[in-house]
Amino acid sequence: MDMAHGLTKARMILRRHGLRGLILCAFRILFWRGYSRNACRIFLFALSSPPSAPQEIPDTGHTFRFASPDDIRAYHADPAWPIRDRDVLAFERGDRCLLQFDGDVLVGFAWIAASPLVEIMWGFHFNLPDDTVYNYHSFTAPAYRGKGYQGVRHLQLLERIKETGQHRLFGYVDQTNLDSLEGVKKSGYAKIGVLRCIRKRRRVKFVINVSRDLWSDQKRM
């Protein structure tokens, strides 16, 4: 990366994410290898309606439906869409992908997991309450970005999971992933906790601080 390109990127990060974002980006560049291997800080988020999300779904004129096996195969083969090999395997295990269309044009997608057992990293798992679903891998086509469509998809997911007695979405983001942090906040997700992970030699340490917003009155029998 030459000096001119580096300065241009720094100005863009400063404009989009402020001074804190610029500092985090510099940290990631300087210490990413050691950070990603031996330590991390994960922010935990939840979305429910109400109170942390709007009660009404905005009228976009778009249509929404869950992907079929043919959809997954087609978008996996199309390099324009980031449907990865592990997404195909997750779909086969029961995860679902909500598709958003503008007419016949795919606008974007968002995934939800079938299992309440969510691996965060390094073997650390959350066993989510029965009323909560893990939401991951949201994507919007470049031509449709900046219009809040990711948040619309999340609200659509909230409506659809009510059919199975669930009413909350759960997600997590690494503190250095500035774009994803901005995205979940725009979608109405509320920060509910922090997970700190430290790995040293043959030992791994996890420290979690979670608010009551992740708690549930439901008891698994």
Secondary structure, DSSP 8 states (H G I E B T S, - for coil): --HHHHHHHHHHHHHHHHHHHHHHHHHHHHHHHHHHHHEEEEEEEEEESSSSS-SS----S-EEEE--HHHHHHHHH-TTS---HHHHHHHHHT-EEEEEEETTEEEEEEEE-SSSEEEEETTEEEE--TTEEEEEEEEE-GGGTTSSHHHHHHHHHHHHHGGGT--EEEEEEETT-HHHHHHHHHTT-EEEEEEEEEEETTEEEEEEEE-GGG--S----
